[in-house]
Amino acid sequence: MEGKMEEHKKGNAGAMRLGIAIVAILIIVAVAAFALTRSPGTPGVSTTSTTQAANSSGAGQQTRVLQVVAAENFWGSLIGQLCGIHCNVTSIVSNPNANPHDYESNAQDARMIANANLVIVNGVGYDDWALDLLSASNNTNRTVLNAGELLSIPNGSNPHLWYSPYYVNTTVKQMYLDLVKIDPSDAGYYKQQYANLTAALAQVDGRMATIKQQFGGTEVASTESIFQYLANATGLDLVSPPAFMYAVAEGNDPPVNSVAEFEDQLESGNVSVLVYNEQTVTPLTTQMKQIAIENNVTVIGVTETIQPQNVSFETWMNAELLELQNALNANALGAS
């Protein structure tokens, strides 16, 4: 009897051990299955303005994701639309409440630029801080697109290149070519994205052409050189003293005679619209704005960087052009 009881106990112990082993195996299988169903973490870094790519282009297919840094969000928006799911784009300068001309870089900016596959800078003295960070890091696998150098615009010239449709289209084409060179296996994808973006930019260019046709030769003024390229593209006569506009852009005091000349222009009754840079506000530009208002000159605001930050370059630019077109139209109707 005792022998049978002992055998019974051993049998129960063996069954218990077998049960525990089966549970352990089931737990391991469940954990492995859960790990396989999870998508890998999205690459990228957390910064002021970052657009992250999707991390796969299809079920079970991993796509290459480039790390792209744009010194400013206007270039960041454009490159982001070109590389789409194949990149994480970080735009460093995007604060609507700051003057981009005065930006000072930090350690986080240096790390991002050092580790990027592609860096896009404006050049022409606008973002020298970015050039300094590029010089301080040695990354042989990094491609750098300097818009000013691409366009052969020397330092000391008007740096607001993104307000010129020709300069934008030329720079976007080079962005596309750089992406294909860096990631040739996805060339077909980049080609389609480039076609989509150029079509969207063509609509913006079309509005500029309409303004030129309707209001070409109309006298306008600007508190800063930001509007110079756009005035040329729309055929408007920008009469503001260049010495005044360039001094404000560089954060300097304009010559006294240029201030007097600008005041006379705003008081003459010949200027239809004053374009006011909302990111380079000074007591003097505020004074000019007030003089314009007192003399029935329509004031419209423009910004250096994309505002609001969550819209595309072409949406932002088209909204500014629409406001300009409406102001010119209102003045034309008022004068008739």
NORPEWO-V958448 format. One line per field, one symbol per residue. ss: DSSP state (~ for helix, > for strand, _ for the rest). psi: psi as a letter, one per 20 degrees, with the letter a starting at -180 (. if undefined). Layout:
BEGIN
ss = ???
psi = ???
END
This chain:
BEGIN
ss = _~~~~~~~~~~~~~~~~~~~~~~~~~~~~~~~~~~~~___________>>>____>>>__>>___>>>>>>>~~~~~~~~~~~~~~>>>>>>>______~~~____~~~~~~~~~__>>>>______~~~~~~~~~______>>>>~~~~__________~~~_~~~~~~~~~~~~~~~~~~_~~~~~~~~~~~~~~~~~~~~~~~~~~~~~~~~___>>>>__~~~~~~~~~~__>>___~~~~~~~~______~~~~~~~~~~~~_____>>>>>_____~~~~~~~~~~~~___>>>>>__________~~~~~~~~~~~~~~~~~~~~~~~_
psi = ghhhhghgghgggghghgggggggghgggggggghhipqqqprrqoagopoqqqjqjrpjopqpoqoppphqighhgghhhgicijqpppogojoijqohhjpprahggggghhjqhpppqgakjhlhhhhghghiqnoijpppooggggiloqqiroimhijphghghghgghgghgghghmhikhgghgghgggghgghhhghhhghgggghjpipprrqirihighhgghjjqnoiqphhgghgghjkrpqqghhggggghghihjhpgqppooiilprhghhghghggghkkpppqqrqgrpprijrrghgghhghhgggghgggghhhhi.
END
